[in-house]
Amino acid sequence: MKFNLNAGSFLEELHYNQSDAAVITSGSVLETKASFEHTFGDVRYKEIKLEIGNILVGDYYIKEALVLSSERIEPTIEMHFNLSNPIRFGEDGYASTDIIGMRQNILGIQRAKGFVEFEADTSYKTFDIHLSVEFVKKWYGQHRLLDRFIDDFERNSTSALYPDAMHITPDMQRIIGEISNCPFSGFTQKVYLEAKIQELFILQLDLCECMMNIGNQYKQALSPGDIERIHEAKHYIEQHLNQPRTIIELAHLVGTNESKLKRGFKQLFGTTVFGYMQQRRMEQARRMFVEENKSVSEVALFVGYANLSNFTNAFKVYFGFPPTMLRAGRQ
């Protein structure tokens, strides 16, 4: 069975007809949280309204296949991040597009009718930011790719910063987590969230520029076997944080060479091998301090640092403060 719903009616039910919906006003920030159970599935939704745009966080479990149709009345520029399973969307009269998990793009949508399809028995997590068109246009003339996107947005019903959805990098994941777990309220919350939105926006532009400059060149050079070995290297990094390898060692371990691993890793994941390794080690360290209240020496050893001073310096470079400050906040 497949459900067909209009997005307007869906959001109206989500916002206004549920007893557990909550609207939180904090200074100049308006936050709406809601959840409900429907025949087609369970929905949890959060929207944060700011001056430069709205943050929308969705967490869905779809029991029955669902097609959600919508009609855009006002032009929208959307920073889209698909954090889980593939989502199919499209514009009426045109072929649909699948955005697979852990992919992102900046999308421009003029007045148009479209749809989003969700598969049955599937969980979805989305993170979107609907930017103010005026906010984006004020940067016109400052960035070549952004200028091209704005021009395309003005001419067409739909547009995209990059032709294909790009990977969500570790830095993007970190910022999404910081936005989702903002520790502030009131005016400080507004400034913090808007700064993080702009940081995330910059990372999307930067990755797009990288893909435009070198992505296509390396994409042609990667065979299916190359891609499999590079994913194997990424998996090894994630599973062996306490046993960091040199890039040459990692390349030999998965059966490729250093040059191909470095180029392919950058193309597939939008970051360097070392950058990804360091990001995973530092984020794991932070989690152990915050969630497990481990000592600095315990954490350093767990993430592969035999020298405590080297770990402390690396942590401070990554986060901007020493691990002792994070532990002090837990006391």
C-alpha positions, 0 to 999 in steps of 0.5 A: 500500500502506498500513501499519497499526502499533500505536504501542506496538510501533513505539516499542518497536522504535525504542527497544530493537531498534536497534543505533544507539539511544543513551541519554545520562544527564546529571545529572537529564536522560535523553535517548534518540536512535534511528533505523531504516529500515523498509519504510514509511520512515526514522525519526529520533527523540529524547526528553528526559525532564525533571521537568515533561515530556518533549520528543519530536522526530521526523524521518520520511521515509515511503515508504509510507502509514502509519496509527499507532494508539495507546491512551492509558492515562495522561492527557496534555497535549501542546504540539504543533508540526507543523514540516513537512507536514500530519498527520492524526490523530483519535480512534476514533469521531470525525472526523479532523483535519488539522494543516497545516505550521507550526501548533501547539496545546496538546492534552489527551488523556484515556484514548482510542484514536486514530490518526495518518496519514502520506502516502506519499513525504512528509517530516515533522518534529514537535516535541512536549512532553508536559507533566506534568498536575500542572505544568499544573494548578498554574497553575489560577486564574491564567489565564482561557483555561488554566482553561477548557482544564483544565476541558475536559480534566477533562470530555472525552476530548480537548480543545484550547487553541484550536479550530483549530491556530494559527501557529507564530510566529517567537519559537516557532521560535527557542525550538524551535531553542534547545531542540533545540540546547541547549549545556548538560549536567547540572543546567544543561541541566535548568534551561535546558530547563525554562525554555525549555519554560515560555517556549514555553508562555507564548507559546502561551497569549499567542497563543491569547488574542490569537486569542480577542480579535481573531482572529475579528473580523479573520478575517471581514474577510480575503478570499482575495485579502487572504490572498494579498497578506499572504503575498506581503508575508511572502515579500518580507520574507524575500527582501529583508532588506537592503532593509527597507520601511516598512509603508506601502511594503510594503502598497502594494507588494503591493496592500493598505493599511497597516491591513489588512496590519497586522491581517491579518499579526497574525492569520495569523502571530501577530506584527506586520509589524515584529516579523517583519521584525526577527526575520528580520534578527536571526536571519540576523545571528546565523547569519552570525556563527556559521556564516560568521564574518562581521564586524559591518560585513558582517552589518550591511549584509547585513541592511539597516543602514547605521548600524553603531551602530543595528545593534549596538543592535538586536542587543543589544535582541533577544539581550541581548548585543552582536554583538562578544560572539558574535564573541569566542566564535568566536575 
